[in-house]
């Protein structure tokens, strides 16, 4: 038996491996675009399966195919949605042609998988054709951006779940560390006292805002241009298809999708992807900042700040025995930096659309979906491998409080600026802790000093004594 079959396109005939579910168009794309070495992201493939299923059901309602043929195609689409055909989508993530190669790869795989189900030979396109059947009443220009929006919505929902888990982990640490008084720092210098719990609570609040932002992103993506065909005029598709296809896509995905009122505009412009990418970039900026804070607070631990102890995940050095590095915050930081870089790629690719189409949507798809994926992964490992297991070094925090001039600020309301300054100067001269100096000078008792730097006192809103004297 031959180990290949012959297929043709407008450029001529080619040999395709006999057992391949893909065909001539996929083969051409593989030869033309060896760019990244990575295939199209699976989220996009699964979403494309949903779009093709919606279109197939619509076309069947309009009289296309007998029931057996339709059921075979429907089953193939369902398999693609579930990820069963991922290994057959081989075109490179970055490709010319506005995503046409992805659409054609999907069409060929669905056609041949349906032929398999029917018991027909692969490539027997007289029975079911990739273009004349699977792609019926469709264009890359409406199916690709629609599939991308569907994929992005599902990815956003997964990302939101991971962000919720992370903020809840920080909320738990806020309670766990509520009693730990520490030195607050501004511009890397000692400032005033606060609690480690309140510091963790601030991180939780930042991620809470991110969760809300991500939730609202779905609104930006729910309007699609399915049915618009090549430029949004719907040329080549019956009106019934244009109106029914979106209804079937809503049923297939269970998403609140809507057909754009202006299909021409929706085919030309993709600023919604820029908006979503920018919103998600806010999460990346918070992850980068918080991971940096955690890394800094755990520094040393003996010769650095050392106020936090992170879970040991792996040996830190091939030459320094006993060294353990903050590898999880470092990995999270790199994911955030990649997301920020991807946002720039999305922005520029959308800017480069021209006239009735944007030819650079493959870069938008690859960049945006990668961002949503890696930020979700970053949130998960940050939570499970770092935040949930980190603990406070209470002795180190206490030593910093007693030895830092930041503690003097907590005394000003009780003893006045001049007396507090005297304590600070003597501590600096003698090298003794602030607490010991205050007691030795007879300015405060040990009990009074401790009460002034207690968690409740340092975290009260405003100065109660000053308010009382004013009244």
N, C-alpha and C positions, 0 to 999 in steps of 0.2 A: 504494500500500500504506500501511496505517496505520503511523505511527511510534511507536505504543504498543500495549500489550496490556492487557487488563483483568484484574485479580486482586482477590480479596476476602479479608477476614478477619472477625472477629466485629464489627468496627466499620463494615463496609461495603465498597464497591468503591472501587478506586483505579486510576489509569492508571500503568503501569510502562513505561519505554522498551522498545520492541520487542526491541532487541538485548541487553538487560541480562540477565546471569546471575542477578542478585539479584531479589527480588520484593517483595511487599507489606510483609512484616515488616521488611525492611531499609529500605524507604522510610519507614515510620513511625519507625523508630529514628533515621534521619538527620534527620528533622524535629524529633524530640523532644530529641536530645542534641547540639546544636552546642556542645560544651563546650571541648575542647582543640584542635580542628582537626586532630587526628592520629588515624589509624585504629588499630585494634588492632595490637599488635606482631606482626610476621611470625613470630616464633618460636612464639607461641601459635597462630597460624593453622596452621602446619606440624604442630604437635603435635595440633591438633584433627583434621587430616586423618588422622593415625595412629589416633586414637581412633575416628573414623567408619569407617575401613577395618576395624579389628578388629571393630567391631559389625556391619558389613555381612557380613563373612565368617562371623561367628557366626550371623546371621539366615539367611544362605544355607544353612548346614548344617542349620538347622531347617526348611528347606523354602520359604523366601521367594524369589520371582523365578525365572524361567527363566534359563538359563545366559547368554544374550546380554545380558539386562538387568543381571544381576549383574556381568558383565565390564565393562559400560559404567560402572557405579557404582564398581567397583573401580579402573578407570583414572582416573576423576575424583578419587578419594581419593588415588591415587598422585601425580597432578599437583599436588594441594594440598600434599602432603608435600614435594614438590620445589620449591615456591614458584611454580609456574606459574599459580596462581590468586590470588596476593596482591592484584593490582589490583582484584579484584572484592569484596574484604572491605572495606566502606566505613564500617561503624558506628564511632562515636567510641570512643576508648580508655576514656573514662569514661562510664558509662551506668547508669541504674537497672535494676533487675530481676535482679540477681545474675549477670549475664552472659547472660541469655536472648537479648538482641539479637545477641550474637556467635554463639550457637548457631544462631539462626534464619538469620542471614546465611550461615553455613557450610552449613546444610541446603539453603537455596535455591540457592546456587551449585553445590553438588554435584549436586542434582537436575537443574538446567538444563544443566550441563556433560554429565551422563550422557545427557540427552535429545539434546543436540547430537551426541554420539558415536553414538547410535542413529539419527540422521537424522530425529528428530522435532522439531516446533516447540517453541520455548521456551515454557514455561508450560503445556505439555500434561501437567498433573499427573495425568490419568487413567492415564497410562502409568507415571509415577514421581513420587511425591508427596514434597515436602520433609519433611512431618511423618509421614505414614502409612508412608513407606518409609525415607527417610534417617535419620529420628529414631526409628525403630521400637525399642521397648523401652529407650528412653533418656530422660533428663531433663537439662536444663541443670545441675541440682544435683549430678549425678554426673559428667557429661562435662566440665564446665568445670573443676572442680578437678583432675580427672585430667589433662586436657590441660595445665593450668598446671604440674603436677608434672613431666610429661614434658618440657615446654619448659624448665623450670628445670634439670633434670638435664643436658640437652644443653648449655645455656648454662654451667653450672658446669664441665663438662668443657672447654669452650673457654676459659673463664677460667683454669682450672688450667694449661692449656698456656701461656698468656701469662705467668702468674706464674712458671712454671718458666723461661721464656726470660729474664725479668727477673732472677731470682736468679742464673742462670748468668752473665749479663752483669756483675753485681756481683762474682761469684766471680772472673771474669777480671780485673777491675780490682783485686781484692785482691792477686792475684799481680803484676800490672803495677806497682802502687804500693807493693809491700812494702818497698822500699828508701828510700822518701821519709819522712823524719822531719818531724813537724809539731808545732805547739802544740795540745794538747787543751784544750778550753774547757768550763767549767761555769758556768751562769748568765751567759753571755756574757762571762765573764772568763777570762783566761789561767789554766790549771790546771797540768797536767803534760804531758810529751812522750809522744807515741805515733806510730804510722806512719799515713800516709794509707791504706795497704793494709788495716790492721786496721779502720779506720773503714769502708771499703767492705765488709769481711768481716762487720761487724756488720749492715749493711743486708741483705746476702745471707742471714744467719741469720734475720732477722725475716721475710723473704719465704718462707724455707723453712718456717717455722711456718705461714704463711698457706697455702702449698700443701697441707700436711697437713690443715689445717682444712677447706679446700675439698673435698679428696678425701673426707673423712668426711661431708660434707653430703649426699651421695647417699643414705646410709642413712636420713636423716630424711625423704626424699621418696619412697621406694620403695613405701610402702603407700598404695593408692588406694581410692576408694569406688565405682569403676565397677560398675554393677549394682544400686546402692542405690536408683536412681530418685529420687523427689521428696524423701523424708525418711530414706532408708536402710533402709526395710522391703522394698524390691524390688517393691512393689505395681505391677502392670502388666507385669512381665517374668517369663517362665517361668524356673524354677530352672535349666534347662539353659543358658539364656542367661547368667544371673548367674555360673555357674561357668566357662563356656567363654570369655566375652568377655575376661577377663584373660589367659587363655592365648594368645589371638590377639594381644592387645596386646603381650605379651612377645615374640612372634615378629616382629611388625611393627617394634618399636623396638629389639630386642636388648638391652633393659634388664631388670634383675632386679626386676621389679615384682611386687607381691603384693596380693591383695584383702584389705581390712581385715576382721578378724574381727567387729568391731562396726561395721557400716555406718552405723548411726544416729549413733554418736559421730563417725565420720569425716566425716559430712555436716555435723554441727553445728560442729565445732571445727577450726581451721586454724592452731594454734599452731606447727606445723612450719615454716610460712613465716616466722613471727617468729624462730624459732630460726636458720634459715638466713640470714635477713637480718642478724641480729645477728652471726653468725659472719663473714659477708662484710664487715660493718662494721669488723671488726678489720683486714682488708686495707686498707680505706679510710683508717683511722687511721695505718697504717704508711706508706702512700703519701703522705699529707699530711705526716707528719713527715720522711720521707726527702727528698721533693721540696723541703721547706723548707730542709733541711740543704744540699742541693746548690745551691740558689738562694743561700743565705747564703755558702757557701764560694766561690762564683764572683762575689760582689759586688765592685763597683768597675768594672773590675778594678784600675785604678791606685789609686783612693782608697778601696777597700774591702779585704776579706780577700784576694781574688784568688788563692786557692790552687788553685782549679780553673778550667780554661778549658773552657767548653762550646762545642759546635759552633754556629756562627752559622747561624740558620735564616731570619732575615728582618731587614729594617731595623727599628730599634727606635723611631724617632721621625720625625715629619714636620717637626720644627724643629731637632733636635739632630743634626747630621751625624756619622756614625761610631758612633752609639750602637746597641748590640745588646743586646736584653733576653733574660732567661731564660724565653722564652715556653713552652717545653715543661714545665718544672717548674710554671709558673703554670697551664697547662691541666690538668696532672695534679692539681694541688691543687683546682681547681674541680670536676673529676670526683669526687674524693674527698668534697668537701663536699656535692655533690648526692646521692651514695650515702648519706651519713650522714642527710641530710634525708629521703630515701626510706625509710630504716629506721624513722623516726618515723611516716611515713604507713602503712607496713605494720603496725606495732604497733597503731596506733589503729584501723585498719580491721578487723583481726582481733578486737580487743576489742569492736567494735560488733556482732558477730554476735548474733543473738537467737533463743532457742528452737531450732528445728530447722534453721536456715539462716543463712548469712552473706550479706547482700545487697550487701556492699561488696567482693566479690572482684575486680571489675574494677580497683579502685584497687590492691589487692594485686598483681595481675598486672602492671599497667603499671609500678608502682614497682619491684618485685623484678626483673622482666626488664630494665628500663632500667638498674638498678644493675649487674647482671651484664654487660650489654653495654658500658656506658661504662667500667667498671673494666677490662674486658679490653682495650678500645681504649686506655685510659690506660697500662696496663702495656706495651702494644706500642709506643706512640710514645715512652714514657719510655726504653725499651730502644733502639729503632732511631734515634731522633732526638736522643738525649741521652747516655745512659750509655755506649753502645758507642764514641761518638766523643769523649768528654771526656778531657782530659789534665791532668796535674799541672803546675803552674808550680813546678818544683823550686827555682828561684832565690828565688821569693817565700817558699816554705815555709822554706828555709834562712835567709833574712833574718829571718823571724819567730822562728825558733828561737834564733838568735844574739842577737837583740835583746830577747827576752822574759824576764821573771823566771821564767817556767815552766821555763827551762833550768836555773836555779839548783837547783831541786828535784832534778834528776838528779845534782847534784854532792854533795848532802848525805851520802850514804852513804860517799863517798870522803874528803871534807874536813871534814865536820862542819857543824852548824847555824850556829855563830858565824861561821866563815870564809865560808860561803855567804851569810849575811846581809850581811857586809861587802862582798862582791862586788856584791850586789844594790843596796846603798845607794850605792856608788860609781858603778855604772852609771846609776842614777837621777839622781845629781848631775851627772855629766859628760855624759850622753847617749850614752856609748859603748856598743857591743855588749857583752853579758855575756862573750863569748869573749875579746874584747880586754882587758877589765878583769882577768879571771882570769889571763891571761898576764902582763900588766903588773905585777900585784901579786905575781907569782912563786908563786902558789898552785898553778897547774897549768901544764904544758907544753901546747903546741898539740896535740901528739899525744894526750896524756892527755885533754884536754878533748873532742877529737873521738871518742875511744873511749867516753867516758861518755855521749855523746848519739848513739851509733850505733844503727841499727835493732835489732840484736840486743840491745843493752843496755837500751834503753828499753822493749822488749817482753818482756823476760824476766819470768817469773812470780815475783814477790817480789824481795828484795834478797839476792843470793848472799853478799856480804861480811858483812851483818848476821847471816845464818844461820850463817856460819862462825865468827864471833866468839862467838855464843851457845853453840855447841857446844864 
